[in-house]
Amino acid sequence: MESETRVETPSLGQKVTGWPASVKAYIEELQSEMRRVTWPSWKQVRATTTVVIVAVFAFGVYFFAVDLAITRVVTKIFDAFTK
């Protein structure tokens, strides 16, 4: 015969009374983790922000050109079939 392991689910009362302790433990773990983070320097933040902005504009120009080309091709195809 196989043995069954039962996991008891906490009652609503246990969940409600245990909530403040869970929140406190979460905040303490969060603070501990945030102390271990290696934050970038201001110079690194500016450099990566510049890269992102330039990349967004480059992709914008690229997609504008592709959209314009596809629009012209599709318009010519429609014009050829509607005449």
Buried (B, 14 or more C-beta within 10 A) or exposed (E): EEEEEEEEEEEEEEEEEEEEEEEEEEEEEEEEEEEEEEEEEEEEEEEEEEEEEEEEEEEEEEEEEEEEEEEEEEEEEEEEEEE
